[in-house]
């Protein structure tokens, strides 16, 4: 069940993050960015989730996805 929740939250976070960063990607890439962001954000903001609930986890997932997009654009994109 947690895996399905990770995919749903990751898809939503990836969608928001790619739109905020003006990045056009296909659906699997958007989901992968969101899931990666959810993992990064979840690790960093675990304490806030315990204190404030699921909304902090969603915010962390979006922030993590934004960081992941920034790293990809800055260091990993083929020129």
PyMOL commands that set and color helices and strands:
alter all, ss='L'
color gray80, all
select helices_A, chain A and resi 2-20+27-44+46-52+54-76
alter helices_A, ss='H'
color red, helices_A
deselect
rebuild
show_as cartoon
